Amino acid sequence: MWWKNAVIYELYVDKFAENFAGLSEKLGYLKSLGINCVHILPHYPSPMVDDGYDVSDYKSVRAELGTIEDFEKFTKSAHGLGIKIIVDLVLNHASINHPLFIEASRDKNALSRNLFLWSDTGKEYASAINSFPHLKPKNWIYNKITRDYYFSTFYPEQADFNWANPKVLVFFLDVMEFWVSRGADGFRLDAVSHLVKKEGTNSKGLPVVHEILKQLRTHIDKNFPDVILLAEVHDDISKMKSYFGAGDECHLVYNFYLNERMWLALKRDDKSTFEKALAASASMPGNSAWANFLRSYDEISMSTLEPSEVNEVADYFDPAKKFRFRSYIAMRQGSMFKGDKEKTLEAFGWLFEAPGAHVIYYGDEIGLENADILAGEDARKTVRGYFDWPRAEKEMRNKASLWNSLKDLISVSAVK
């Protein structure tokens, strides 16, 4: 079970190393830090409305990142160094530029029509979560060609799949086999709790979602027993634990519950809040583990905290309200701690106390700060800036640097 205590480095290929050929050359840097798994954020062809989470081709590589052959050379090089590879699998939606959706949007009788959700009125699923109300008033988006509506939980340019259609599962099983055959060791399942829509509910975390995950897991276990599923599920702790199933759903689940309380504890300088969350995270199937993290490509969402606690954390780290996304904050640790190495190391120390896998977001090991964004831009883009290689090289040469201190921390945690 290589994944149970993996040290996962999450990165955008272009922001970190320009392309897959460049990423192959940077593997030594990751190996030296102590990384044994790389999570590749979306590498698929995409209009990039949502930084790659609007996929227009699930079986290719975005041109600026290279080719399928470059991806295969990269995974082969990584495996030679003992580094596993996780890729994103965007199950909930595709770009409206995906050929299947283009076909469906032009003809009500198209074979691909039923792969997506449509409505003549745009009134169904009225209680479903609208994740981006600041971008669209409701989840139904009008399609001028067929004069009806398609469903979109996130960006209007992302059309939700119809998981009530068994052909959607077949489609994604084929996609998974494609990438496993090219070196993928795991899949991060994006927004997995949103897959199924049901009238009269908020269409999040419905029981049938777990049935879908069991089918994915059964297929993986039967055909690729070393390949793993990592679920992105943001909910209360008991609901997140349910995505392990009885050890027959996801191998790893991100621990958002612990993450939120870690930031609250760091703000208050009160470790007991973190320790209580750690205790609440215990007990799960033996062949399961949490993926613990401090930061990611997204905002620091604090939906399971009390509103007063959300404001407490957000106002402390972002007093000028410069980096808000909805009511939360999109900030890197380097900006949150204002370059304070000791405070950053304290946060990393707590992270590695948590049992399970540990995720490091690219650049946090060198104290990278928020990037500049244009007025009105998605605030999350501020944590998706380019890696600073001159800074990294300087950090590596300095024995007392954040980079070397984290390297030592990873090394010690590996022998526990």
C-alpha positions in Angstrom: 0.0 0.0 0.0 2.4 2.6 -1.3 -0.2 5.4 -0.9 -1.0 5.1 2.8 1.9 7.3 3.8 2.9 8.8 0.4 4.4 12.3 0.3 2.5 13.8 -2.6 3.6 16.9 -4.5 0.8 18.7 -6.2 1.7 20.8 -9.3 0.7 22.4 -12.6 3.1 21.1 -15.2 3.4 24.4 -17.0 3.7 26.5 -13.9 6.4 24.2 -12.4 8.4 23.1 -15.4 6.9 24.4 -18.6 6.0 21.0 -20.1 6.4 17.2 -19.5 9.9 17.1 -20.9 10.9 19.8 -18.4 9.1 18.0 -15.6 11.1 14.9 -16.4 14.3 17.0 -15.9 13.0 18.3 -12.5 12.3 14.9 -11.0 15.7 14.9 -9.2 14.6 18.0 -7.4 11.5 16.3 -6.1 13.3 13.1 -5.2 15.9 15.1 -3.3 13.1 16.8 -1.2 11.7 13.4 -0.3 8.7 13.3 -2.7 7.5 9.8 -3.7 4.3 10.7 -5.6 3.4 13.6 -7.9 -0.2 14.8 -8.4 -0.5 16.3 -11.9 -3.2 19.0 -12.0 -5.3 18.8 -15.2 -3.0 18.2 -18.2 -5.8 17.7 -20.7 -6.7 19.8 -23.7 -8.9 22.6 -22.4 -10.1 26.2 -23.1 -8.7 26.9 -19.6 -11.8 28.7 -18.3 -11.2 26.8 -15.0 -7.4 26.2 -15.3 -7.9 22.8 -17.0 -10.9 21.5 -15.0 -13.0 22.2 -18.2 -11.7 19.2 -20.2 -12.2 19.1 -23.9 -10.4 15.8 -24.5 -9.9 13.2 -21.8 -7.4 11.2 -23.9 -4.8 13.7 -24.8 -2.3 16.2 -23.5 -2.6 20.0 -23.8 -0.4 21.0 -26.7 1.7 23.4 -24.7 2.6 20.6 -22.2 3.8 18.2 -24.9 2.5 15.0 -26.3 1.3 11.6 -25.1 4.8 10.3 -25.8 6.2 13.0 -23.5 3.8 12.0 -20.8 4.8 8.4 -21.1 8.5 9.3 -21.0 7.8 11.3 -17.9 6.0 8.5 -16.0 8.7 6.0 -17.0 11.4 8.4 -15.6 9.4 9.0 -12.4 8.9 5.2 -11.9 12.6 4.7 -12.3 13.1 7.0 -9.3 10.4 5.3 -7.2 7.9 8.2 -7.8 4.2 7.4 -8.4 1.9 9.5 -10.6 -1.6 10.6 -9.8 -3.7 12.5 -12.5 -6.9 14.4 -12.2 -10.1 12.8 -13.3 -12.9 15.3 -13.8 -16.0 13.1 -13.4 -18.7 15.7 -12.8 -18.5 17.8 -15.9 -16.7 18.4 -19.3 -16.0 21.6 -21.2 -18.8 22.8 -23.5 -16.0 22.5 -26.1 -15.8 18.7 -25.7 -16.8 17.1 -29.0 -19.5 15.0 -27.3 -21.1 18.1 -25.8 -20.8 20.1 -29.0 -22.7 17.3 -30.8 -25.3 17.1 -28.1 -25.8 20.8 -28.0 -26.5 20.9 -31.8 -29.0 18.1 -32.1 -31.6 16.8 -29.7 -31.4 13.4 -31.4 -27.6 13.1 -31.2 -26.2 9.9 -29.7 -24.3 11.9 -27.1 -27.3 13.9 -26.0 -28.1 11.7 -23.0 -24.5 11.9 -21.7 -25.4 15.3 -20.3 -28.4 16.8 -18.4 -31.0 18.8 -20.3 -34.2 20.5 -19.5 -36.9 22.3 -21.6 -37.8 24.6 -18.7 -34.6 24.9 -16.6 -36.7 24.4 -13.4 -35.6 20.9 -12.3 -33.2 20.3 -9.4 -34.0 23.7 -7.9 -32.5 22.8 -4.6 -29.2 21.6 -6.1 -26.0 23.5 -5.0 -25.0 26.4 -7.3 -21.2 26.4 -6.5 -20.6 29.7 -8.4 -23.6 31.9 -7.7 -21.4 34.9 -8.4 -21.0 33.7 -12.0 -24.5 32.5 -12.8 -27.9 33.0 -11.2 -28.8 29.3 -11.5 -27.4 25.9 -12.7 -29.4 25.7 -15.9 -27.7 27.4 -18.9 -29.6 28.3 -22.0 -28.6 26.7 -25.3 -29.7 28.8 -28.2 -29.3 26.1 -30.8 -31.7 23.6 -29.4 -33.6 26.1 -27.3 -33.3 24.4 -24.0 -31.0 24.2 -21.0 -28.0 22.2 -19.9 -27.0 21.8 -16.3 -23.8 23.3 -14.8 -22.8 23.1 -11.2 -19.7 25.2 -11.6 -18.6 27.5 -14.4 -21.3 28.0 -17.1 -18.7 26.6 -19.6 -18.7 23.2 -17.7 -21.6 20.9 -18.6 -22.5 18.3 -16.0 -22.5 14.6 -17.1 -25.7 12.6 -16.6 -24.5 9.8 -14.3 -27.9 8.1 -14.5 -26.8 7.0 -18.0 -24.6 3.9 -17.6 -22.7 5.0 -20.7 -21.0 7.7 -18.6 -19.5 5.1 -16.4 -18.3 3.1 -19.4 -16.8 6.3 -20.9 -14.7 7.0 -17.8 -13.6 3.4 -17.2 -12.2 3.6 -20.7 -10.4 6.9 -19.9 -8.9 5.4 -16.7 -7.6 2.4 -18.7 -6.1 4.8 -21.2 -4.0 6.6 -18.6 -3.1 3.6 -16.5 -1.6 2.0 -19.7 0.5 5.2 -20.0 1.9 5.2 -16.5 -0.8 6.7 -14.2 -0.8 5.1 -10.7 -3.9 6.9 -9.4 -6.7 9.2 -10.0 -7.9 12.3 -8.1 -11.6 12.3 -8.4 -12.6 15.9 -8.7 -15.9 17.2 -7.1 -17.0 13.6 -6.7 -19.8 14.3 -4.2 -21.7 16.3 -6.9 -22.0 13.6 -9.5 -25.7 12.7 -9.2 -28.7 15.1 -9.3 -32.0 14.2 -7.7 -35.2 16.3 -7.4 -35.9 17.6 -4.0 -32.3 17.4 -2.7 -29.2 19.6 -2.8 -27.7 16.9 -5.1 -24.6 16.5 -3.1 -23.4 13.2 -1.6 -26.4 11.1 -2.6 -26.3 7.4 -1.8 -26.0 6.5 -5.5 -22.7 8.3 -5.7 -21.3 5.6 -3.4 -22.6 2.9 -5.8 -20.7 4.6 -8.6 -17.5 4.7 -6.6 -17.9 1.0 -5.7 -18.1 0.2 -9.4 -15.0 2.3 -10.2 -13.1 0.6 -7.3 -14.2 -2.9 -8.3 -12.9 -2.3 -11.8 -9.6 -0.9 -10.5 -9.1 -3.7 -8.0 -9.8 -6.3 -10.6 -7.6 -4.9 -13.4 -5.1 -2.6 -11.8 -4.7 -3.5 -8.1 -1.9 -1.0 -7.4 -3.8 1.9 -8.8 -5.6 4.2 -6.3 -8.6 6.6 -6.1 -8.3 9.9 -4.2 -11.6 11.6 -3.5 -12.1 15.4 -3.3 -15.1 15.6 -0.9 -15.7 18.7 1.2 -18.2 17.9 3.9 -18.4 17.2 7.6 -16.1 14.5 9.0 -18.7 11.6 9.1 -19.8 12.2 5.5 -16.2 12.4 4.3 -15.4 9.1 6.0 -18.3 7.5 4.1 -16.3 7.9 0.9 -14.0 5.1 2.1 -17.0 2.9 2.1 -16.2 -0.4 3.8 -12.8 -0.2 2.2 -14.4 -0.6 -1.2 -14.7 2.9 -2.4 -11.8 5.4 -2.4 -8.3 4.6 -1.0 -7.6 8.2 0.0 -9.9 11.1 0.9 -8.7 14.7 1.4 -9.2 15.7 5.1 -10.8 19.1 4.7 -12.1 18.8 8.3 -8.6 18.6 9.7 -7.3 21.3 7.3 -9.8 23.9 8.3 -9.2 23.3 12.0 -5.5 23.4 11.5 -5.7 26.9 10.1 -8.0 27.9 13.0 -5.5 26.4 15.5 -2.5 28.2 13.8 -4.3 31.5 13.9 -5.1 31.0 17.6 -1.7 29.5 18.4 -3.7 26.7 20.1 -2.8 23.2 19.1 -5.6 21.6 21.0 -8.1 22.6 18.2 -5.9 20.6 15.8 -5.5 17.7 18.2 -9.3 17.4 18.7 -9.8 17.3 14.9 -7.1 14.7 14.6 -8.9 12.5 17.1 -12.2 13.0 15.3 -10.5 11.8 12.1 -9.6 8.5 13.5 -11.3 5.1 12.8 -11.7 4.1 9.2 -11.3 0.9 7.2 -7.8 -0.6 7.4 -7.1 -0.3 3.7 -7.9 3.4 3.7 -6.1 6.6 4.7 -6.6 10.4 4.8 -4.7 12.7 2.4 -3.7 15.5 4.7 -2.8 18.9 3.3 -2.2 22.5 4.2 -2.7 24.2 0.8 -3.9 23.3 -2.7 -4.7 24.9 -6.0 -8.0 26.1 -4.5 -9.1 28.6 -1.9 -8.9 27.6 1.8 -12.6 26.7 2.1 -13.8 26.7 5.7 -17.4 25.5 5.2 -17.4 23.2 8.3 -16.4 26.0 10.6 -18.8 28.4 12.3 -19.3 31.7 10.5 -17.5 33.6 13.3 -14.5 31.2 12.9 -14.4 31.7 9.2 -14.3 35.4 9.6 -11.7 35.0 12.4 -9.3 33.1 10.1 -10.0 35.1 6.9 -9.6 38.5 8.6 -6.4 37.5 10.4 -4.6 36.2 7.3 -6.2 38.6 4.8 -7.0 41.8 6.7 -7.2 43.9 3.5 -9.7 41.4 2.0 -7.5 41.2 -1.1 -7.6 37.5 -1.7 -11.2 36.6 -1.1 -13.0 33.9 -3.0 -16.6 33.8 -1.9 -16.3 34.2 1.9 -13.0 32.3 2.0 -9.4 33.2 1.2 -7.1 32.1 -1.7 -3.6 32.5 -0.2 -0.3 30.7 -0.2 1.5 29.9 3.1 4.3 32.3 2.1 1.8 35.2 2.1 -0.2 34.0 5.0 2.9 33.8 7.3 4.6 36.7 5.7 7.7 34.7 5.1 8.0 33.6 8.7 10.0 30.4 8.4 9.4 29.1 11.9 5.6 29.5 11.7 5.7 27.8 8.3 7.7 24.9 9.7 5.3 24.6 12.6 2.4 24.2 10.2 4.3 21.6 8.2 5.2 19.8 11.5 1.5 19.5 12.4 0.8 18.3 8.9 3.2 15.4 9.3 1.8 14.5 12.7 -1.4 13.4 11.0 -1.5 9.7 10.0 -1.9 9.0 6.3 -0.6 10.6 3.1 0.7 14.1 3.1 0.3 16.7 0.3 2.7 19.5 -0.5 1.5 22.2 -2.9 4.2 23.2 -5.3 6.2 26.2 -4.2 5.2 26.0 -0.5 8.5 24.3 0.3 10.3 27.5 -0.7 7.8 30.0 0.8 6.4 31.1 -2.6 4.0 34.0 -2.2 0.7 34.9 -3.9 1.0 35.9 -7.6 -0.6 39.1 -8.9 -4.0 38.8 -10.6 -6.0 41.2 -12.6 -9.0 43.1 -11.0 -12.1 40.9 -11.2 -10.2 37.7 -11.9 -10.9 34.5 -10.1 -9.0 35.0 -6.8 -7.8 31.4 -6.8 -5.5 32.2 -9.7 -3.3 34.0 -7.2 -2.2 30.7 -5.7 -1.5 29.3 -9.2 1.6 31.3 -10.1 4.9 30.2 -11.6 7.5 28.4 -9.6 10.6 30.4 -8.7 13.6 28.2 -9.7 16.3 30.7 -8.8 14.8 30.9 -5.3 14.6 27.2 -5.1 18.3 26.8 -6.0 19.2 29.4 -3.4 17.1 27.5 -0.8 18.7 24.2 -1.6 22.2 25.6 -1.0 21.3 27.1 2.3 21.4 24.4 5.0 19.2 26.5 7.3 16.5 27.2 4.7 12.9 26.3 4.8 13.5 23.8 1.9 16.2 21.9 3.8 14.2 22.0 7.1 11.2 20.5 5.3 13.4 17.9 3.7 14.6 16.9 7.1 11.0 16.7 8.4 10.0 14.5 5.5 13.0 12.2 6.1 12.2 11.8 9.8 8.5 11.2 9.1 9.4 8.5 6.6 11.0 6.3 9.3 8.3 6.6 11.9 
